[in-house]
């Protein structure tokens, strides 16, 4: 009986010791070591990311949305992902002793420093993040001022988190090429460099009053298809590129070596303008028409993507035909009747026009 009592007292003492060191000891999983999580992300107004190579990202919450590096609008989607990550990520366990030295070296050479601030500019938390933990089980994080790195993960998520703390400008910068809603649109001009008779200018004079200027040879005796013109005026809200390729090797030479497909000018009622010069992209390993030719596309060029120079000729982006094909309309299409019978109207091509455009057409 006495031995049983002694064993029971020992167990109680051990349990009390475990409770004290794990739950009461401020250094065991304390916020000073594991404060990677911010429950109230609505209080985050500034995010600063910096890597060891000197690249820096500053995201600031403004009335009109998030601003990147005091210069560009930021994409909302990756900012939302980052805020969700900060809110949900949890320290799983300290880095094992046998991996400690390697992780510290990795931290010293590759980590991204993360600083979060509130609306008043007060610091919420600062930590470092790097790498991929064993078997995609999170990333390594270290609180500023701490010596113990932790494996941090989002519960229920399989993957690593470090990629969400990117310091690449293109991962955060808004990719908008045009964003003029129909109600704010004043005019659109599409100028085809090698097909001048296909060029046109659409002017929206009022909600029910649209003009489309084309070569007279294409409009003589034919009324404007007002339905098509009205639908077309809706195509310039939230038009995005695939991504920026500023600084890509030999890009200037590539643009000089390929034909310009067209130029697009969009003007809003408030006078704001946007211009894009669109160039053919040379056939490459990503081209779907590398093996299977695409009807109507020169086999020297990619059938799905183009290069575009935007933002006052400061930026080069990749755009997708899937997104822009509705914008790449031809002048004659605005003076075709909608096909309701299945018959095809033949449009006479002016001699010597030098254009490549569809003859006849169904109402699309």
DAFEN-V753587 format. One line per field, one symbol per residue. psi: psi as a letter, one per 30 degrees, with the letter a starting at -180 (. if undefined). burial: 1 if it has 9 or more other ideal C-beta (glycine too) atoms within 8 Angstrom, else 0. Layout:
BEGIN
psi=???
burial=???
END
This chain:
BEGIN
psi=eeeeeeeeeeeeeeeeeeeefeffjffjhlfffhhfkjeifffjfkkkkklfgfkkkjkkklegakkkhgelkkkeefeeeeeeeeffkkkellkkeffeeeeeeeeefflkkkkklaefgkkelklkklaklkhghalkkkkkflfjllkklkkfkjllfeffhkgkefffkkgkekijlefgkelkkjjjefieffllkkkjelegjkkjklkffffkgklkjeeeeeeeffggkijllelkhkgkkgeeeeefflkkelkkkkklegfklkkkkkkkkkkaffkfgeejkkkfkkfflkffllkkkahhgfkklklkeeefefehllefffgkkkjffflkkkkkkkkgfgljlkklllj.
burial=0000000000000000001101001000010111111100101101111110001111111000011110001110011011111111111100100001001101100011111111000001111111101000111111100000111111000001110111101001101111010101101111111011111111110000010101100110010110011101101110101101100000100110010111111111000001111111111000101000000010001111111111000001111110010011111111110010000010100100101010001010
END
